[in-house]
Amino acid sequence: MRRPPRRAPEAPPETNEPRVNFRIRVPRVLVIDDEGRKLGEFLTEDAVRLAEERGLDLIEVAPDGRPPVCRIADYGKLKYERAKRAAQARKNQVQVQIKEVKLRPKTDDHDIGVKVRHIKRFLEDGNKVKITVRFRGRELAHRDIGATQCQRVAKECEEYCQVESAPRMDGRNMFMILAPSKKLLARPKPAPDAVREELPPMLDQDDDDDDETGEEPAVVVPTP
């Protein structure tokens, strides 16, 4: 009976963690102590014992060296400080979202003014804004009105935005993307506890079309 072929041994999972103490497999290492002084070459097991005598760890910091370079340090403290720096870097990252504001060809002046205020607020927060003009029935024959609505909004927000994507049709909807202007991004951001105007409840009645663009997350300012 023929034996099934043997499976190749699986490669160990890759990790960014340095090798520590007896996980260091090379015979000799160049050792740097916890004060940054070069102690010279040691047998790896002697270097590990030296670190243990000081209540610390032997950490491989330059595995490609000849011989590899190891440092005597507190590995637990090193991991904690690295995680803390990574968390701070994530905290400082700017999370840009695309907010969506919906219009109709017949949206009146008052409602456009309300939507413009929300658009300015979104832009001040560093987010992009997608203007969506939704057409129904015979309104598709008047696409120029939708383009006029988009241009009017961009004009009223010109101090806050730059047009990233000009008005274009996609199915029965017209889209335009506004991005914060460079001058606006250079302004200092308001304090996190600043009082903000609350958005009105979402009362859009065309929920069956809302996922056409597939863009997330999006905050929708309702169309009356």
Steps between C-alpha positions, in 0.01 A plus 500: 500500500634836400570744782359853477763770445630668811397855569770761493563642846313825557712811529484666841275806507679826431521741787646845551600420857876474562652179631566508874728303732524130409293553185817652353651204314831637371815386687656844555360851535628853542361636827402856592403558863202690636702825510596479132860382554644239265616202705641298210433152365356229725383145466122533483439294813753712693331819379160369614641419844653847523159655425331275757754602766391860444131406513457586133464330161728448203321643196618450141490845337704442180461137389680563168821614665816288498471407779141602582468793740311450825407746770448442869169664597161444662297333224165549676563874533616516138176337378290734715671813365468373142126434544458844658671671204289304252180598684606867499575482127154355432346773714677770299388362165238707320194290427345644183141401435268571210179665613203498264253784451199436278325760286215501252470714190213681674666552840411855603730779619432455872579129498813554294615753760452239776694240303780747425546557874537126554742471208719774646500321832604171341780676313618674817533156660734398218254273319411483134141557390312325223216705356231276351224643283224243455277508193157344465296434189502790255752691710771307314432721200627799704843389609624855456292596807684237705835633380387852594410379852847345539675812374294718731599293804867506397480878456350555845768278656793628292686632806483153657546260211655407171313297240667160488255346254284710267127417469441178304212264446484145632168338420220729620727696734753779454806510725758760594783458754621793712825481699617741772705789362869523589433825686233328710726204583766745620266645763531377861229248582237585762511339843335156515241623752388789280124526473380394157167546327308173500396345172128462437361146508546295182164501331601416145219301336706337224675233704487256208756713310729591790755225441554564129842651547620249758696770684539474874478662742266779384284742691189598310340840538133437418322637194160648575 
